[in-house]
Amino acid sequence: MLIVESFLLTAKGVLLSTTDMTGERVCDGKRKICILVFFNIESLLGLGKVLFGPSPVQQFLLTYKLSQDNLELFFSAVHQFGG
């Protein structure tokens, strides 16, 4: 868990310090996608502490299953089977 946690915290730091061409931080701009990524990183870290903590409940976590694009995944599966 420590390797994943340090990777996610590093990624969060990089995203927080990313700037656009004018030098403005991306997370301070009009588009709030960056903020959503931070919430997802924080949520994933919290979930990891519960699932992989002192008495682990899980051995791994498929994060793509946590996506809010379930409908898109469903239609992709239907299309894949020729529907």
VOKEMI-389345 format. One record per atom (N, C-alpha, C): x negated, y, z negated; residue in three letters. Coordinates in steps of 0.02 Angstrom, whole numbers, plus 32768, in hexadecimal, padded with zeros to 4 digits. Layout:
BEGIN
XYZALA...
REM end
This chain:
BEGIN
7FD77FC48000MET800080008000MET7FD5803F8000MET7F9B803B7FE1LEU7F7180777FDDLEU7F59808F8021LEU7F4B8061804FILE7F3480748091ILE7F6C809780B6ILE7FA8807B80B3VAL7FE1809980D6VAL7FF280DD80B7VAL7FF180E08075GLU8001811F8054GLU7FCF81568065GLU7F8F81458066SER7F5D81788077SER7F64818D80C1SER7F75815D80EDPHE7F80816F8133PHE7FBB819E813BPHE7FF281908119LEU802D81BA811FLEU802182008102LEU7FFD820380CALEU7FED824480ADLEU7FBE826C80DALEU7F8F824A80FATHR7F63826C8129THR7F8A82868165THR7FB7825C817FALA7FE1827081B8ALA800C82AC81A5ALA802682AC8169LYS804F82E48151LYS80268324814FLYS7FE8831F8136GLY7FBB83598133GLY7FAB83748178GLY7F9F834781A7VAL7F90835C81ECVAL7FCC837F820AVAL800783638200LEU80438381821CLEU805183C681FCLEU804383CC81BCLEU804E840C819BLEU801E844281B5LEU7FE3842E81CASER7FB2846081E0SER7FB1846A822BSER7FDB84478251THR7FDD844E8299THR7FFA849282ACTHR7FD884B382DBTHR7FEF84F582F1THR7FFE84F4833CTHR802685248352ASP8034852B8399ASP8002855A83BAASP800E856D83F8MET7FDE8597841DMET7FD685DD83FEMET800885F483DATHR8004863783BCTHR7FE486358377THR7FD685F9835DGLY7FB785F3831BGLY7FEA85E982E3GLY802A85E982F5GLU805E85DE82C2GLU8064859482B4GLU806B85838274ARG8074853D8262ARG80B585228280ARG80B284E6829BVAL80EC84C882BCVAL812684C0828BVAL811784AE824DCYS814D84A2821DCYS816F84E38207CYS8151851D8217ASP8171855D8207ASP8199857A8242ASP81988557827AGLY81BA856F82B6GLY8204856282B6GLY8224856F82EFLYS826C856682F6LYS8281851D82F7LYS825684F28313ARG826684AB8317ARG8254848A82D5ARG8282846682B9LYS827984498277LYS826983FE8279LYS825383E582B3ILE8242839E82B9ILE820B838C8287ILE81DB83B88280CYS81A383AB8253CYS81BB83A1820CCYS81EC83C881F6ILE820783C181B3ILE8229837D81ABILE824C836781DELEU826C832581DBLEU823882EE81D3LEU81FF82F581F3VAL81CA82C381EDVAL81B182C281A5VAL81AB82FC8184PHE819482FD813FPHE81C682DA8111PHE820682E4811CPHE823882C280F4PHE8233827780FEPHE82288262813CASN8221821B814AASN81E381FD8129ASN81AB82228129ILE816F820A8109ILE817A820480BEILE8198823780A0GLU81A582358058GLU81D581FC8046GLU820981F2806FSER823881BD8063SER821781798069SER81ED8171809BLEU81CA813280A6LEU819B8123806CLEU817881568053LEU814C814B801ALEU817381377FDCLEU81AC81587FD1GLY81D681467F98GLY81F280FF7F9DGLY820880ED7FD9LEU822180A97FE5LEU81EA80767FDBLEU81AD80877FF2GLY8175805A7FEAGLY8163804E7FA2GLY816980827F79LYS815A807A7F31LYS818C804C7F10LYS81CA804D7F26VAL81FC80217F0AVAL81F37FD97F23VAL81EB7FD17F65LEU81E77F8E7F82LEU81A47F6B7F76LEU816E7F927F75PHE812B7F747F6FPHE81097F867F2EPHE812F7F9B7EFCGLY81127FB17EBDGLY80F67F797E93GLY80F87F817E51PRO80DA7F507E24PRO80F57F097E2DPRO81367F027E37SER81527EC07E45SER81707EC27E8BSER81467EB37EBEPRO815B7EBB7F04PRO81997E927F16PRO81C77EB27F39VAL82037E927F51VAL81F97E7C7F9AVAL81D27EA27FBFGLN81C67E968006GLN817C7E8D8013GLN816C7E6C804BGLN81277E688061GLN81197E9A8099GLN814C7EAC80BFPHE81457EDC80F6PHE81877EFF8101PHE81847F368126LEU81C07F5E8133LEU81BF7F73817CLEU81F37F6281A1LEU81F97F7581E7LEU82197FBA81EALEU81F07FED81F2THR8209803281EETHR823680448228THR822F80228261TYR825B80338299TYR82A480218289TYR82AE7FF4825ALYS82F27FE48245LYS8312801C821DLYS82E9804B8204LEU8303808481DDLEU831780BF820ALEU830F80B8824BSER831E80ED8279SER836980FD8279SER8379813C8285GLN83BF81508288GLN83DB814882CFGLN83B3812D82FBASP83C781248340ASP83E380DE834BASP840B80C6831DASN842580828322ASN844E80788362ASN847680A98373LEU849F80A483B0LEU8473809F83EELEU843E80C783F0GLU840F80C48428GLU83EE8080842CGLU83DB806483F3LEU83BC802183F2LEU83EE7FEC840ALEU842E7FF483F6PHE84617FC5840BPHE84697FC68457PHE847080028473PHE8479800684BCPHE843A7FF084E1PHE84007FFA84C4SER83C37FE184E3SER83C37F9484E5SER83DB7F7584AFALA83DF7F2B84ADALA84127F1284E0ALA844B7F3584E6VAL847F7F218516VAL84627F27855DVAL84407F5E856BHIS84227F6985ADHIS83ED7F3585BCHIS83C87F21858AGLN83937EF08592GLN83B07EAC85A7GLN83EB7E9C8590PHE840B7E5D85A1PHE84367E6385DFPHE842E7E998605GLY84507EA08645GLY84967EBE8641GLY84A77EDB8608GLY84EA7EF78601GLY84EF7F3F8617GLY
REM end
